Amino acid sequence: MSGGARVSEMSPGEVLISAVQLMMEGRGGVLRAQTRALGDIEDLAVRARELGLTVLDLTPDADSRPFAFGAFVRALSAVDATLGMEKLEAHGLAPSTLRWMERELVLRIAELTSRAPVLVIVRDAGMLDEASAASLDSLTVRFDADPVLWLISGEPDQHRNRSVVLESAVGLQTFSEDAAMVLELMSLADAAPDAEDIAALGGLTTDAATTVLDELGALGVIAELDGTFAFVNPELRETIRESVPVALRRGTRHGWLGALRMRGVSPVVLAEGAADVARPGDLELARLLMAAMTLLRDDDPDAACICGLAATEIFLDLDEELTAHAWELLPLLWQTSRAEEARNLTRRVFADHGEGEVEARVLFWLSRFEGSAERSVQLTGDALAIPGISDEITAKLLGVRIRCLSTLGRRAEVDRALSRAIRLAEAAEDHETLSRVQSSDAIRSFYAGDYARARRLSDVAHASFERSGIEAAEWMPELIWRPFLMMILGDPDSALERCEVLISDFTPHHQLSAMRFLLALRATILLAIGDLDQAQDAALAASAASMRQWGLGDGATDRLQSMSLAVRLKIALHRGDVGGLKDILQILSSLETGVSDEADRRIAWWLFLVADALPGGVRAEMLSRIDGLAAVSWLDPTDELLIYRAIRRHGLEAQAEGMVSHAQSRRSANPEESLASAIADHLEGLSDGDDAALARAVEGWRALRRPLLEAAALEDLAMLRSGHDRTDLLVGAHEIFDRLGALRDAGRVRAMLRDAGRRVSSESSSDQQVLSPAEQRVVELAAQGLTTGQIAAELFLSAHTVVSHLRSVYRKTGLRSRRELIQWHARTGLSDDSR
């Protein structure tokens, strides 16, 4: 957490000093301490209250542990905070319910921070309830920018025995008739009931229900928290639940759902309960699930999908109600990357409809569920061939088709369809489609070299998107274009900020369709500003998300799919990572060609760049493939400098001259754009040995916040100078390359400095380089003896991604094997926080 500290062991004095200092400075953080370090915790709590802080004292006890987030609920109640969340039993919560409760808890703590800083004291994390223990780490990181200080003793222990099975409580026959009935009712409840709930459903008076509950509490069978009750022992609850006859269980559960609905219980809890007891034809429950889907769609689309899909299973026959529900459900399935569920739904609801308009709408949605741009083009083409479809659906199909054609680089087809799509979308006042087409037009203009028009159209497209009122996740991948353009044209800081906001917004809502695009964008921006470690992590995460959510491996077929691989390629080039380059060579060599002319050229050029950097160099047959091949529309136009250097090294002068001429023409067409000027200046300087042009390029890259390119321009300018000027320029280039971890580049410049009689040291030596968070997680598991496959399964990554992380760790640490890694980890005792 920003501004905080995380330590493995602290003395009592260190805990008090660190905590009070952070609180007085108004900063948040996480302090982890040994249990014995909390001996003076009361003094700390008193001091915190004297300073005006709100203290949430999480003291686990027998009464709060049976409840999900029980210690949090009790602590919040003690400071009179409005809870706004149900009291549920900790055992057996559905993931969507747990996420909802965690979000509600975050909101309650955030409300407290609006009034005063908050100190959260967790006296023994190992004794927390199951839900709190599972969520503790994610809860702490939710307050990265807020004045919330977490003081945590002990580690969560999911396997600790949380209760004692009472011998007298194993059989229902040991209880009175009323007590047995109350336990049966409680075992079937979705939310922890109070005495009035029990009385209403059991046919008891409130006093009688209270008496029974008190007796069960005295026996240690149930626990009470703020007037609600839960089983102390989850095994006993399951035993009783299973003993209830199926017919009675179903009827009682129906009764509970009605009672909970009257109480205004969260739709998440209601939906989980309804899905559990729903039977085909039970339309009342289907409508309850559909209502829950509507309520949840903004805050938790993942849970909303669970509700919506459960509702579809209840309908026995196809009718207008199910059809209308299916159209509502499809956008949610898109947001959460449930492509197979979408296909099954459309087959069931629409397969036998026999209407051209419906068939076209179905194909429109299926085209959006395709991860492959090429396949989406095929589906939209099939739909547009259906006779008699309306202008409205034609515009929508054209919007998706044009976007996919644009990412494939098929410009001529985009040009032919663009004006018609705009005309139809404007006539239908379909701002969503209009924004999609306008974004494609902006992309087309950018790659044609008209940066000013691209800026203008991007703003227009964003305004159309805002007028459309659609959810942000439904405007993927168009939503990433504007921050991408901001980064390319000189404002990477704002672009990264926007990207981080989008990731923060989408992650807790599990809008999976957005993540592969956002992670790839984040990787591209981080590389541009020179954060190679974080860029590598984001690129690998984007690749893993693409494979996990869409079944798409790394590739270069279209520009979007190429983003993460492009980042990994350039990082490997900057670092001289031979292993990484060989991995990329293997990927590129396995890709199919013939998808589009641009894709084929992209693969050919990348193969050339990789071969140029690997030992052995470029073979004659590869050089012949490149000779005469036109340059591609690079994702980042500054990649032209990589290509220019490589083709000059191999004597392809005609192509080199063509690249310079192209850059000069683009600068003439964009006199106000710094990017066009910087590329042209840099290429002219390299081509003509123009000192002034390279000096302008240095300033241009500095203004554009592109440090790797600034260092490259300094190195190139040094080649035209002599004496101290040359040395000073090389030292400046080396400082940037070395600081950013561009090892190959730094080594090259260091060698030139040695030849000039100047020795400089490297600050990025193996024992000084910091492991990224993703690398740290992989190291921790590898040190435990897990295999590559086991680490991949544990972290939901591909085995290839794990290997890439380990290779980076070996490079940074100088280690050469798993055995050395385990020994190093044991010797250094490095935690996530001390690396």
Phi, psi and omega in degrees: 000142183294137177078354183258187178221146178229122185228155180274327180217137176218144174284163179304318180296319180295322178299310183297313182297312182296316183295312182297320180298314180297317182294319181293332178276358178072024182254156175259179178165184179231124174245118177255130185225158171294155182302319183294341181286351184261018181299327181259030186295327180297321178299319180296317180297317179297314181298320180296317179293323177298328179279359178092013179278156170268128183252120172258106185261103182272094180253097183298139176214174185297330183282324185273338186295327179293348184259142175296127183056034185301317180295323177295316180300315181295318181294319179294321178298325182293336178255017176061033176279144176286124186281301180069019179221149182286157172263112184241156175290143185291332188276135170076024179289141173291148181305320181294323177294318179299318179296319179298315181296320179297318178297318178298320179296318177300317180298319181295317180292321178298322177297322178295321182293339178291342180257325182194156173302155185238132172252120178254117181255116176254103190288330178203097183298333180291344181256007178290163174293167186301315182293316180296316181298318182291331186258359190301313182296316181292328177295319183294322183282348179292341186250038185301326184254008185249154179281070177238119180255123178258124176245107192242127176251131177079169180249145176303137180235099184291341188257002181292142178294116189266353183202165178247125180285119179280125182303323182287351185255004184286321182253139181294335183295345181280353182252161174292165181300316179295319180296318179298317179297317180298318179295322177297314179300316181294325182293337182260001184279145176273330177238152181300122185278162170252181185297324181292321176301312181299317181297314184296317184277337182261358180072028179253163168283160179298322179296318180294318178297319180297319180298315180296316180298321178295320180296316180294325177294319180296329177283351182080016181276321179235162178234154182244137176221113179051043174086001177244162191229149178211158178292138173287323185248111181296331179295323178295319179301315181293322179300314181292317180303316182290338181281343181285128178305146186303314182298315180293322180299315182293316180295318180294321179296322175300316179299320179297318180300317178297318180295318180294324179296320178295328179283351181075030180295151182311139177299336176298312181295316179299315183295318178299318179292319181295319180297329183289328185246002184296139175240150177307133178091354181276080188293333178298315178291324178300317180290327175298316178295320179294321178295320177297320178301316180296318181291329186267349193300328181277315186276329184210077181300333178296311177295324178299321178296320178301315179296312184297317179292322177298322179297320182296331182288341183280329183292129178274325185235153175285129176211182184296325181295315179293320179297314179298321179296320180299319178295326177290327185282328185304315178300326179290322177296324177297313183298328184256015173059037178265070185294316183293319177298323178295318180295317179297319180296314181294324177297318183288316189273326191242354188300320185257020185290321175073016179247133183299318182296317179294317179300319179295319178295321178297315179296326176301311181292319179297327178294328178285334179279351179281128176286336181270124178297323181297317180293323177298320177299319179296317181293316179294326176297319177298318182293318181293341179278351179288127183288144170080012180285155187287161176297328182297310182286331175299317179297317180297317179296318179296323179300312179293319182297315182294319178300317180291319176299324180295317179291334177279350180080020181269077190296318184300319179290324176298314181301320183290327187263345192296308186297322179295317181298317179297316182298315181291320180293320178294320180295324181274357185052040180266090185290331177297308179296319180300318179296323180294316180292319179296323175297317178297322177295322177295318178297316179301317180293320181297311182287344172276355176095007180261084187290323181297317179293324178297317177301311185297315181292328177297318178295319179297317181297320180293322177296320177295319177301315181295324177291333184292330181076008180282162177293147182302321183295338178282350180254035176260139006268008182301329185298333183278348186296317183297310175296328176299315180293322176302315180297312184296320187268011166121009179230064184294331180296313178294323179297317180294319178301315179296318179297316180296322178297316180296317179298317179297322181290319187276328187301309182293339180267359176056043176272082194293329183301331183281334195291322182294326178288315183293320179294321177294320176297316180301317179299318181295317180292316181298322176296318181300321181270002172092011178270083189292320181298309181294324178296318179298315179301313182295321180295317178293322177296321178296318178297316180296319179296320180296319180289316185291320187268330187236355182071022182254123175278181178298143181196181179224021184296315178229168187296320180295314180295335184280344191301310184291322179292325178297319179296314181297321178298312184290325176296316178299322178294315180296326183268345187068036183279094185297316179299316178296320179294323178293322176300314181293322176300319179296318179298311183296323182291337182269353184283144177285146174249171180093001178290312176202159180299319181294317179298318179298318179292322179299314180297317181297316180294319180294321175300320178297314180297317180295313180298323179298327183270341183277154174303137183102334173070197185273129178281162184299320182292327177290321179297325179291330177292325184280326184301117180089354180282130181290150178292156183264164173281095187293148174305318175240114183302339179292347176296345176302330179292322176299312181295317182301314180299317184293316182288330175294323179298333183255013171076020180272072189292323182297316178293322179298316179296322179296323179293320178296316181298319179297316180295322179293319179295320180294322177296320179297325181280346183228064186296338182263358186260118182296327181298312181299320180293317183296317179296313182296316179300316183294314180294320177298318179298318178291320184289315188256358187063040186270105182301314183295321180296317180292325176297320176294323180297318178304311181294323180296314180292326178296317180293327181278359180062048178239080189296324179296322178286326175299315179296321178297319179293323176298317178298316180294320179294324179299329180293341180263354182251175178219168175065216184295326179301313180299313182297315181298320179295318179294320177299318178297317178295318181296319181301318181291310181302315183293317180297325183273355179079021176277079193296318180297315180295315180296320179296321179297315181291323180297322178296320179294323178293321177298318178299331180271004178085015181242125179254134176233150179264157179262128177275349182259038177295164191301322183277000180253345184284142185263133177286142177286164179303319180294321177295321178300316180297319179295318180299316181302316182286321178296322179293338177276358178094008180289144176284170178302316180296320179293321177296317180300316180293320182296321185260004181058045177242169171277157177299325179298320179294319178299316179300319179298318178296315180297320179299319178295321178297316179299319180296318184287325186264345184080007179281161186232354184204166176298320181299315178295324180297315180297317180295318180298317180296317180293324183288316184278333182062029184289131174259177179303336190261339185262355179288000000 
